[in-house]
Amino acid sequence: MMTTPQKDRPWLIRTYAGHSTAQASNALYRANLAKGQTGLSVAFDLPTQTGYDSDHILATGEVGKVGVPVCHLGDMRTLFQDIPLEQMNTSMTINATAPWLLSLYIAAAEEQGADVRKLQGTVQNDLIKEYLSRGTYICPPEPSLKMIADVAEYCYSNVPKWNPMNVCSYHLQEAGATPEQELAFALATAQAVLDTLKPRVPAEDFGPMVARISFFVNAGIRFVTEMCKMRAFVELWDEICQERYGVTNPKHRRFRYGVQVNSLGLTEQQPENNVYRILIEMLAVTLSKKARARAVQLPAWNEALGLPRPWDQQWSMRMQQIMAFETDLLEYDDLFDGNPAVDRKVADLKEGARHELATLESMGGAIGAIDYMKSRLVDSNAARLNRIEAGETVVVGVNKYQQGEASPLMTGDGGIMVVDPAVEQEQITRLNAWRSARNADDVKTALAELRAAAAAGANVMPASIKAAKAGVTTGEWAAQMRSVHGEYRGPTGVSANPSNQTEGLDDLRDAVNTVSDKLGRRLKFVVGKPGLDGHSNGAEQISFRARDCGMDITYDGIRLTPQEIVASAKDQGAHVVGLSILSGSHVPLVQDLMARMQAEGLGETPVIVGGIIPDEDADRLRKMGVSRVYTPKDFELNTIMQDIVILADPSRSET
């Protein structure tokens, strides 16, 4: 008689979500849970991620755009209203302000009457990838690493089911990392954290603490390679835990990871095809039982266009549910054990990762190798884009099979959700009311204790939780960390010297030289990233290619105000100014910058803008005086370089 195989439990099914306000996001969470979502994944807006209140100058245009604003305990309370936190598994994508957001979460849970020891979830809390790829860092590496250890130490004793850190290789792949680089850079980050933690806990507690470290990874379209990468991750992590740290219990060495599949490969052209890409990428992290994700969240088909609507997120969630509950995937042992092709690929990936890890180790580990890792990512991303431009890497609908029918999914509201600009002022009004209603003496005392703890090198979590309950705001908490530890400016990864990837650029280099002769000096191109958007890939690759074409470039990295960019354009004598904005805040930021350009007598200097910009907004930017607008469909960097040369030509006539 045949027996029915024992099915595995499905992974946690999540949707990365949050927008506009805590109240609107709460409604979205409750709706998603009602649709069968089994865990929450909170997206915070950029001011919250970078430690600014919603009324800070740098928050202008950014409030509620890429996530939910959480300025204080009242916002956190509203965010989880009618959601019993003791029963939830909540992932919070937060890094520099992770100690603070976790403190607010604990305070909100206590208000609900929850047993804090039963709270389950994760704070991402990975700062090194912020320096390399995402850009929401605040403090320098050493104190940031210390705060990660603070959270881990506090959670182990007080919130034992919580994952205090999520080593995040997701954004490394988004920044162009090869599989070997993604493996090595993530594992080096984990080693840096464990090296910091080991002296802080008793030896008998170290293994269980290692077991609370989780990973958050990316899965791209080359799904066989990506599946093998996950098997390599499992084996390398087991090896590191056993050999480097002496962790003897196999359960403590288990590689536990959540995943969001690749957003980098989602296309603006023929966006309906992204549904297939997302499904194929999910296979890489679900097919192999030994390397199966513990939690999965999928992007929506339209994320290359803008903010997905609830229906779009539901569609991606249904994809997970069909895989988990309709197929027989969870009924079988690992499908790839003993497969020679898989074994060879895993061995090759492990060898490449070990070689890269040895290089990082020779530089003092992840902290000492930040500049090196950043430059490697920029180089790898440039090589990836070159392959797409040359047609060596086929992207359907982008560089091949471009002709097709218009998508009916794009009708009506344009296929995306747009955040009401009034949300920002409403949030500021609520913030001011919160400040007025709290006890000023309690806040002053709590901030003094927080700053004293940070200055003394004590664990900042107890003082942070006290500050949360006293009504301290996100910006006030981060200001104490900035005052004690200082603020960090990460490497750009773009050197002043041309790369070895200049093949095929001869005509462009000649054109740059010709225009430079007309200008009487080298064509000066200033690239700026206004606002809080830390997705720097586009700015880096434009700067990289412009430099290789012979332009004199200035790119000072992320998080600049329009005022700073205009000052740089004036000081440097820019012939063209380029802006990169991917957070959806392009309209207010460009409006501010264009007004400042006029005021400084730079009204004739051409400005170009790149980002995830809907057609209607692109028209608005052009009416403000922007010369060119580029979106993800404009993947041919050489075409953009030609435009810059034309715009800089003093003899040009505007069309």
JOHUMO-V840884 format. One record per residue. N is the residue number from 1. RES is the residue in one small letter. PHI is phi as a letter, one per 20 degrees, with the letter a starting at -180 (NA if undefined). OMEGA is omega in whole degrees, 0 to 359 (none if undefined). BURIAL is # if it has 9 or more other C-alpha atoms within 8 Angstrom, else .. Layout:
# JOHUMO-V840884
N,RES,PHI,OMEGA,BURIAL
N,RES,PHI,OMEGA,BURIAL
This chain:
# JOHUMO-V840884
1,m,NA,181,.
2,m,f,177,.
3,t,d,178,.
4,t,f,181,.
5,p,f,178,.
6,q,f,181,.
7,k,f,171,.
8,d,f,171,.
9,r,f,177,.
10,p,f,176,.
11,w,f,172,#
12,l,f,180,#
13,i,d,184,#
14,r,c,170,#
15,t,c,179,#
16,y,f,190,#
17,a,b,177,#
18,g,q,179,#
19,h,a,169,#
20,s,m,184,#
21,t,b,177,#
22,a,f,181,#
23,q,f,180,.
24,a,f,180,#
25,s,f,177,#
26,n,g,178,#
27,a,f,179,.
28,l,f,180,#
29,y,f,183,#
30,r,f,177,#
31,a,f,180,.
32,n,f,178,#
33,l,f,179,#
34,a,f,180,.
35,k,e,177,.
36,g,o,175,.
37,q,f,185,#
38,t,d,176,#
39,g,b,179,#
40,l,d,175,#
41,s,c,190,#
42,v,e,172,#
43,a,e,177,#
44,f,e,178,#
45,d,f,187,#
46,l,f,175,#
47,p,g,178,#
48,t,f,181,#
49,q,f,185,#
50,t,d,172,#
51,g,n,176,#
52,y,c,172,#
53,d,f,186,#
54,s,f,181,#
55,d,d,177,.
56,h,f,182,.
57,i,g,181,.
58,l,f,179,#
59,a,e,183,#
60,t,g,179,#
61,g,n,186,#
62,e,d,189,#
63,v,f,176,#
64,g,m,186,#
65,k,e,183,#
66,v,d,180,#
67,g,r,185,#
68,v,e,175,#
69,p,f,176,#
70,v,c,184,#
71,c,e,187,#
72,h,a,183,#
73,l,g,179,#
74,g,f,177,.
75,d,f,180,#
76,m,f,178,#
77,r,f,180,#
78,t,f,183,#
79,l,g,184,#
80,f,d,178,#
81,q,g,179,.
82,d,m,173,.
83,i,d,184,.
84,p,f,187,#
85,l,f,178,#
86,e,f,182,#
87,q,d,186,.
88,m,e,164,#
89,n,d,191,#
90,t,d,173,#
91,s,d,178,#
92,m,d,180,#
93,t,e,184,#
94,i,b,187,#
95,n,c,184,#
96,a,g,180,#
97,t,e,182,#
98,a,g,179,#
99,p,g,182,#
100,w,f,181,#
101,l,f,175,#
102,l,f,177,#
103,s,f,177,#
104,l,f,180,#
105,y,f,179,#
106,i,f,180,#
107,a,f,179,#
108,a,f,179,#
109,a,f,179,#
110,e,f,176,#
111,e,f,178,.
112,q,f,184,.
113,g,n,182,.
114,a,f,169,#
115,d,e,186,#
116,v,g,181,#
117,r,f,180,.
118,k,e,181,#
119,l,f,179,#
120,q,c,178,#
121,g,q,187,#
122,t,b,160,#
123,v,d,184,#
124,q,g,167,#
125,n,l,178,#
126,d,d,185,#
127,l,e,187,#
128,i,f,178,#
129,k,f,175,#
130,e,f,178,#
131,y,f,186,#
132,l,e,193,#
133,s,b,189,#
134,r,d,169,#
135,g,n,176,#
136,t,d,178,#
137,y,f,174,#
138,i,c,189,#
139,c,e,177,#
140,p,f,186,#
141,p,g,186,#
142,e,f,178,.
143,p,f,177,#
144,s,f,178,#
145,l,f,179,#
146,k,f,179,#
147,m,f,174,#
148,i,f,178,#
149,a,f,176,#
150,d,g,182,#
151,v,f,181,#
152,a,f,181,#
153,e,f,181,#
154,y,f,182,#
155,c,f,182,#
156,y,g,182,#
157,s,e,191,.
158,n,d,180,.
159,v,c,195,#
160,p,f,180,#
161,k,e,183,#
162,w,e,174,#
163,n,e,188,#
164,p,e,179,#
165,m,b,181,#
166,n,c,180,#
167,v,f,194,#
168,c,d,174,#
169,s,e,183,#
170,y,g,186,#
171,h,f,176,#
172,l,f,177,#
173,q,f,177,#
174,e,f,180,#
175,a,e,174,#
176,g,o,183,#
177,a,f,168,#
178,t,f,177,.
179,p,g,180,#
180,e,f,178,#
181,q,f,179,#
182,e,f,177,#
183,l,g,187,#
184,a,f,184,#
185,f,f,179,#
186,a,f,180,#
187,l,f,176,#
188,a,f,176,#
189,t,f,179,#
190,a,f,179,#
191,q,f,179,.
192,a,f,179,#
193,v,f,181,#
194,l,f,176,#
195,d,f,179,.
196,t,f,183,#
197,l,f,191,#
198,k,g,180,#
199,p,f,187,.
200,r,e,182,.
201,v,c,175,#
202,p,g,184,.
203,a,g,183,.
204,e,f,180,.
205,d,e,188,.
206,f,f,180,#
207,g,g,177,#
208,p,g,179,.
209,m,f,176,#
210,v,g,182,#
211,a,f,179,#
212,r,e,177,#
213,i,f,179,#
214,s,d,181,#
215,f,c,176,#
216,f,c,191,#
217,v,c,182,#
218,n,d,174,#
219,a,c,183,#
220,g,e,190,#
221,i,f,178,#
222,r,e,199,.
223,f,f,175,#
224,v,f,177,.
225,t,f,182,.
226,e,f,177,#
227,m,f,177,#
228,c,f,176,#
229,k,g,180,#
230,m,f,176,#
231,r,f,177,#
232,a,f,176,#
233,f,g,182,#
234,v,g,184,#
235,e,f,180,.
236,l,f,180,#
237,w,f,177,#
238,d,f,180,#
239,e,f,181,#
240,i,f,181,#
241,c,f,183,#
242,q,f,188,#
243,e,e,183,.
244,r,e,188,.
245,y,d,176,.
246,g,m,178,.
247,v,f,189,#
248,t,e,183,.
249,n,e,181,.
250,p,g,179,.
251,k,f,179,.
252,h,f,181,#
253,r,e,183,#
254,r,f,178,#
255,f,e,183,#
256,r,d,184,#
257,y,b,168,#
258,g,d,186,#
259,v,b,157,#
260,q,c,182,#
261,v,f,195,#
262,n,g,170,#
263,s,e,182,#
264,l,g,184,.
265,g,e,178,.
266,l,f,188,#
267,t,d,172,#
268,e,f,177,#
269,q,f,179,.
270,q,l,189,#
271,p,f,178,#
272,e,f,178,#
273,n,f,180,.
274,n,f,178,#
275,v,g,179,#
276,y,f,180,.
277,r,g,182,#
278,i,f,179,#
279,l,f,180,#
280,i,f,181,#
281,e,f,177,#
282,m,f,180,#
283,l,g,183,#
284,a,f,185,#
285,v,d,178,#
286,t,c,186,#
287,l,f,184,#
288,s,e,185,#
289,k,g,182,#
290,k,f,183,.
291,a,c,183,#
292,r,e,180,#
293,a,f,175,#
294,r,e,179,#
295,a,b,182,#
296,v,c,169,#
297,q,c,185,#
298,l,d,172,#
299,p,f,176,#
300,a,e,184,#
301,w,g,189,#
302,n,d,184,#
303,e,f,173,#
304,a,f,181,#
305,l,e,184,#
306,g,r,184,#
307,l,f,181,#
308,p,f,176,#
309,r,e,177,#
310,p,g,179,.
311,w,f,180,.
312,d,f,178,#
313,q,f,178,#
314,q,f,180,#
315,w,g,179,#
316,s,f,178,#
317,m,f,178,#
318,r,f,177,.
319,m,g,178,#
320,q,f,184,#
321,q,f,177,#
322,i,f,179,#
323,m,f,186,#
324,a,f,192,#
325,f,d,180,.
326,e,e,181,.
327,t,e,178,.
328,d,d,185,.
329,l,g,188,.
330,l,f,182,#
331,e,e,190,#
332,y,c,172,#
333,d,f,183,.
334,d,f,185,#
335,l,f,190,.
336,f,d,178,.
337,d,g,178,.
338,g,n,178,.
339,n,f,186,.
340,p,f,180,.
341,a,f,178,.
342,v,f,180,#
343,d,g,180,#
344,r,f,182,.
345,k,f,178,#
346,v,f,180,#
347,a,f,179,#
348,d,f,180,.
349,l,f,179,#
350,k,f,179,#
351,e,f,179,.
352,g,f,179,#
353,a,f,179,#
354,r,f,178,#
355,h,f,180,.
356,e,f,178,#
357,l,f,179,#
358,a,f,177,.
359,t,f,179,.
360,l,f,180,#
361,e,f,180,#
362,s,f,179,.
363,m,e,180,#
364,g,n,179,#
365,g,n,188,#
366,a,g,182,#
367,i,f,181,#
368,g,f,187,#
369,a,d,184,#
370,i,g,180,#
371,d,f,180,#
372,y,f,182,.
373,m,f,180,#
374,k,f,181,#
375,s,f,178,#
376,r,f,179,#
377,l,f,179,#
378,v,f,179,#
379,d,f,181,.
380,s,f,180,#
381,n,f,177,#
382,a,f,179,#
383,a,f,178,#
384,r,f,180,#
385,l,f,177,#
386,n,f,181,.
387,r,f,178,#
388,i,f,180,#
389,e,f,182,#
390,a,e,181,.
391,g,n,178,#
392,e,f,173,.
393,t,d,182,.
394,v,e,172,.
395,v,c,186,.
396,v,f,181,.
397,g,n,182,#
398,v,d,179,#
399,n,d,174,#
400,k,b,181,#
401,y,l,183,.
402,q,f,184,#
403,q,f,179,.
404,g,a,180,.
405,e,f,176,.
406,a,f,183,.
407,s,f,176,.
408,p,f,178,.
409,l,f,187,.
410,m,e,184,.
411,t,e,177,.
412,g,m,185,.
413,d,e,179,.
414,g,n,175,.
415,g,n,180,#
416,i,b,174,#
417,m,d,179,#
418,v,d,179,.
419,v,f,179,#
420,d,f,180,.
421,p,g,180,.
422,a,f,181,.
423,v,g,184,#
424,e,f,181,#
425,q,f,177,.
426,e,f,178,.
427,q,f,179,#
428,i,f,178,#
429,t,f,178,.
430,r,f,179,.
431,l,f,179,#
432,n,f,178,.
433,a,f,178,.
434,w,f,180,#
435,r,f,182,.
436,s,f,187,.
437,a,e,185,.
438,r,e,178,#
439,n,e,186,.
440,a,f,180,.
441,d,f,178,.
442,d,f,179,.
443,v,f,181,#
444,k,f,180,.
445,t,f,181,.
446,a,f,179,#
447,l,f,178,#
448,a,f,180,.
449,e,f,179,#
450,l,f,180,#
451,r,f,180,#
452,a,f,179,.
453,a,f,180,#
454,a,f,182,#
455,a,f,183,.
456,a,e,182,.
457,g,m,178,.
458,a,f,176,.
459,n,f,186,#
460,v,e,185,#
461,m,f,180,#
462,p,g,179,.
463,a,f,179,#
464,s,f,179,#
465,i,f,177,#
466,k,f,179,#
467,a,f,179,#
468,a,f,181,#
469,k,f,180,#
470,a,f,179,#
471,g,n,177,#
472,v,f,180,#
473,t,e,179,#
474,t,g,180,#
475,g,f,180,#
476,e,f,177,#
477,w,f,182,#
478,a,f,179,#
479,a,f,178,#
480,q,f,179,#
481,m,f,178,#
482,r,f,183,#
483,s,f,181,.
484,v,e,189,#
485,h,d,184,#
486,g,n,181,#
487,e,d,189,.
488,y,d,170,.
489,r,d,185,.
490,g,f,177,.
491,p,f,179,#
492,t,e,182,#
493,g,m,181,#
494,v,d,180,#
495,s,e,180,.
496,a,f,185,.
497,n,e,178,.
498,p,g,179,#
499,s,e,175,.
500,n,e,182,.
501,q,d,184,.
502,t,e,179,#
503,e,f,180,.
504,g,n,182,.
505,l,d,187,#
506,d,g,181,#
507,d,f,179,.
508,l,f,179,#
509,r,f,177,#
510,d,f,180,.
511,a,f,178,#
512,v,f,179,#
513,n,f,181,#
514,t,f,180,.
515,v,f,178,#
516,s,f,177,#
517,d,f,179,#
518,k,f,182,#
519,l,f,182,#
520,g,n,175,.
521,r,a,183,.
522,r,f,179,#
523,l,g,183,#
524,k,d,181,#
525,f,c,179,#
526,v,d,179,#
527,v,d,181,#
528,g,c,174,#
529,k,d,180,#
530,p,f,178,#
531,g,n,187,#
532,l,d,181,#
533,d,f,181,#
534,g,d,177,#
535,h,f,191,#
536,s,e,185,#
537,n,g,183,#
538,g,f,180,#
539,a,f,181,#
540,e,f,183,#
541,q,f,174,#
542,i,f,179,#
543,s,f,180,#
544,f,g,182,#
545,r,f,180,#
546,a,f,177,#
547,r,f,181,#
548,d,f,175,#
549,c,e,176,#
550,g,o,177,#
551,m,f,172,#
552,d,e,187,#
553,i,d,167,#
554,t,c,175,#
555,y,c,186,#
556,d,e,175,.
557,g,n,191,#
558,i,e,167,#
559,r,m,177,#
560,l,d,174,#
561,t,e,174,#
562,p,g,179,#
563,q,g,180,.
564,e,f,180,.
565,i,f,178,#
566,v,f,178,#
567,a,f,178,.
568,s,f,179,#
569,a,f,180,#
570,k,f,182,#
571,d,f,184,.
572,q,e,183,.
573,g,m,185,.
574,a,f,172,#
575,h,e,176,#
576,v,b,176,#
577,v,d,179,#
578,g,d,180,#
579,l,d,175,#
580,s,c,182,#
581,i,b,182,#
582,l,d,185,#
583,s,e,182,#
584,g,n,182,#
585,s,e,187,#
586,h,f,185,#
587,v,f,181,#
588,p,f,182,#
589,l,f,179,#
590,v,f,178,#
591,q,g,179,#
592,d,f,183,#
593,l,f,182,#
594,m,f,177,#
595,a,f,179,.
596,r,f,177,#
597,m,f,178,#
598,q,f,183,#
599,a,f,181,.
600,e,e,178,#
601,g,m,181,.
602,l,d,183,#
603,g,f,180,#
604,e,e,180,.
605,t,f,182,#
606,p,f,177,#
607,v,c,175,#
608,i,d,185,#
609,v,c,175,#
610,g,c,178,#
611,g,r,175,#
612,i,e,192,#
613,i,c,177,#
614,p,f,183,.
615,d,g,181,.
616,e,f,178,.
617,d,f,178,#
618,a,f,177,#
619,d,f,178,.
620,r,f,181,#
621,l,f,179,#
622,r,f,177,#
623,k,f,176,.
624,m,f,180,.
625,g,o,177,.
626,v,f,185,#
627,s,f,181,.
628,r,b,175,.
629,v,c,181,#
630,y,c,178,#
631,t,c,183,#
632,p,g,179,#
633,k,f,180,#
634,d,e,187,.
635,f,e,182,.
636,e,e,184,.
637,l,f,181,#
638,n,f,176,.
639,t,f,177,.
640,i,f,178,.
641,m,f,178,#
642,q,f,179,#
643,d,f,181,.
644,i,f,179,#
645,v,f,180,#
646,i,f,182,.
647,l,f,182,#
648,a,e,184,#
649,d,f,183,#
650,p,f,181,.
651,s,e,183,.
652,r,f,171,.
653,s,d,182,.
654,e,f,176,.
655,t,d,none,.
